[in-house]
Every structure is written in structure tokens, then in C-alpha cells.
Amino acid sequence: MDLTGARWRTSSRSSGNGGDCVEVADNLPGVVGVRDSKDPTGPVLVFGPASWGAFVAQLPGRD
């Protein structure tokens, strides 16, 4: 999958956790990429926007 042009971002809640966080790229049409912030050249998990939205909706503190 071509993720050229992905704009990776981390949550503002991830600061101060020792670098244990993920980065998300949700600017590409039809896909959301997720990767380990400590390994930006490593593997990327790819989700459809609906699946990602359903996952995020279940996270604590999102109500």
C-alpha cells in the first residue's frame, strides 16, 4: 500500500509517556494508517475509515 503523502500525528495525550505511543495518518483517501512512533520506518497497520472510527469511538474519555 502506498502511504506516500501520509501526515503522521500523535495524540496530544501521548506526551510524557516515555515515547510509548502510536502515530496515525488519516489524511489519505479510504485508509487510516497506524504505526509505532519509535519505529517510523517499520510496519504500518491499515484500517478503513469506518473501522477506525468505530475503534476510536470505544476509547475511554471519548464521550
C-alpha positions as CSV (number, residue, x, y, z in Angstrom):
1,M,0.0,0.0,0.0
2,D,1.3,3.4,-1.0
3,L,1.3,5.7,2.0
4,T,3.2,8.5,0.2
5,G,1.8,11.8,1.4
6,A,0.7,10.5,4.8
7,R,0.7,13.1,7.5
8,W,1.6,11.3,10.7
9,R,0.4,12.7,14.1
10,T,0.4,11.6,17.7
11,S,-2.2,12.3,20.3
12,S,-1.7,15.4,22.5
13,R,-2.3,13.0,25.4
14,S,0.9,11.0,24.5
15,S,3.4,13.5,25.8
16,G,5.3,12.4,28.9
17,N,4.8,8.7,28.4
18,G,8.3,7.8,27.6
19,G,7.7,7.6,23.9
20,D,5.3,4.7,24.0
21,C,2.7,5.9,21.6
22,V,1.4,5.4,18.1
23,E,1.1,7.7,15.2
24,V,-2.0,8.0,13.0
25,A,-2.3,9.2,9.4
26,D,-5.9,9.8,8.5
27,N,-5.4,12.2,5.6
28,L,-5.3,9.6,2.8
29,P,-8.5,8.7,0.9
30,G,-10.0,5.4,2.0
31,V,-7.4,4.4,4.6
32,V,-6.1,5.2,8.1
33,G,-2.5,4.2,8.8
34,V,-1.2,3.4,12.3
35,R,2.4,2.9,13.3
36,D,4.8,2.8,16.2
37,S,6.2,6.3,16.8
38,K,9.5,4.7,17.9
39,D,9.8,2.9,14.5
40,P,8.6,5.3,11.8
41,T,10.1,3.1,9.0
42,G,8.6,-0.1,10.4
43,P,5.4,-1.8,9.6
44,V,2.1,0.1,9.3
45,L,-1.4,-1.2,10.2
46,V,-4.0,-0.1,7.7
47,F,-7.7,0.3,8.5
48,G,-10.7,1.5,6.7
49,P,-12.1,4.8,7.9
50,A,-15.3,3.2,9.3
51,S,-13.4,0.6,11.2
52,W,-11.0,3.2,12.6
53,G,-13.9,5.4,13.6
54,A,-15.7,2.5,15.4
55,F,-12.5,1.7,17.3
56,V,-11.8,5.3,18.4
57,A,-15.5,5.7,19.4
58,Q,-14.9,2.9,22.0
59,L,-11.9,4.5,23.7
60,P,-12.3,5.8,27.2
61,G,-12.7,9.6,27.5
62,R,-14.3,10.0,24.1
63,D,-17.8,10.7,25.3
